[in-house]
């Protein structure tokens, strides 16, 4: 089992439209700030179990855990630049993706 | 049984249709759409798992990318009609986000389609004789060709009939639908290679022998990706009569001996590299000699029928040079620059080939809005017999424009933001989507292209620099062709940061070469500085008539490395 170094969130793609989603407390969220954070290894395992359940239920695909840091507001932000991109949208088209929506990220 | 059905039954792998759909094609594509619609329905209903569904969606060009699904639409040998271009625009507006991305495979990608909408998109494409079949998967992909096909003065023969012949042979070829890895074929019929045939799995060069007969020089084992190779000649002169059988033999050898144990060693270039071209040639020739070639016997009537669809349009008889164009050049320096840079010689007197750059300064290489696509469609109908081409350099070509019409065309393009006069210059950058869109990418490539483009925004400076191919890939898969850029840039991850490796000396033409690494990786911010230093050094060292690649070859890689090292010691931020 990999060493648990950082808090983690569960990222996936929504099956029907492919949008990036994050497992929250009551289902999949389109805003990463509402993601449920695993702060220990067993909590991360629980997230993965829930992810597998929803793969089987044909809600999401391409599910994986991503390391995050917790901001002063308590919201998680991915550590790696790849996931930073996924929570916003293309850096070359700020009018597209999640960053284009109300309450820009 | 119809005549078409009879032909299909008799010759299952032989060419069957022209590039303009007949009833067989239309029915076939329509059936594929219906089939995929049912597969999507079953996926959404839970009857298919993602693991089961994934091969089906990939067979129909649908990927899952970083932010959304991505649909890759095939544009065979890069040729489009105005009607098809308009439909691409309509699809972008109705089911995507109002734009599309033209790729280095002469295809078009939509970055935001929804899975649930994809069957409707494919149905809409089928209405204009388009599809997304074989734009993914381990099969023979979209056959590409010289984007100046049929109009270039240096052409021996138009490569499109051959490309169409191959498209029909390779479409849903039952034996080659599950190859060890993907397989890409490019064709040129010209003395100058504009299709990068030496870096394809198979490159075909139409040649003429001493007897004046047309045949093909067949090159195999070229490719980019993590292990770049220049292709090697496996057949120096393959008569047209033997072409399909010869290619069939190559694919059979590859299918039999290609490595399936390791996807990174599964391309035919690795097989050629490991076995050597002599062993591969012997195996191909043995297969060719042993096989039943009758199903692949050349059908000259069929070939000529296909070729007839690529017959020249009804050109007017015109003076070699247009007086009105000359006058307009004197009136407008901007138009004059456009003509000098983006307009090429045509084989018919009084006509020109126009490259419409999709690389505005600071723009996203290869992107076009739906409105721009409609302008291009209109322009092609008004000035160019309704035909357009997509180049592997991610630009659009209008192949049949009267010189007399160039000024009106330029004004039309300029109003739509499509008149950037940089074809072939330093800001005409090939770039893959990179980490802004692609799930495989390890770094962004588009922002690097934008930064370089802005650094060289002075167009007169660009013209002084001259032809210079800058190519950028956001990962080792090399979709941005960085290996064959005179200046190549590869985005990688280094210690959790984006890092860029610079190569020099790549060349995608008949004098092909793979670029050599300049030194340690640099940050995104440093890339424009490095490129500028390299360009300045080239300008200082070049001799009369030398392009960047010529100077690099003459004075050597070490000199370019040295200048960067010296600049770094002097405190330059590189």
Interface residues (C-beta under 8 A of the other chain):
Chain A: X13 X15 X16 X17 X18 X19 X20 X55 X57 X58 X61 X62 X79 X80 X81 X82 X85 X86 X89 X90 X91 X92 X93 X96 X97
Chain B: X43 X44 X46 X49 X50 X64 X65 X66 X67 X68 X69 X97 X112 X113 X114 X115 X116 X364 X435 X436 X437 X444 X446 X447 X450 X496 X497 X498
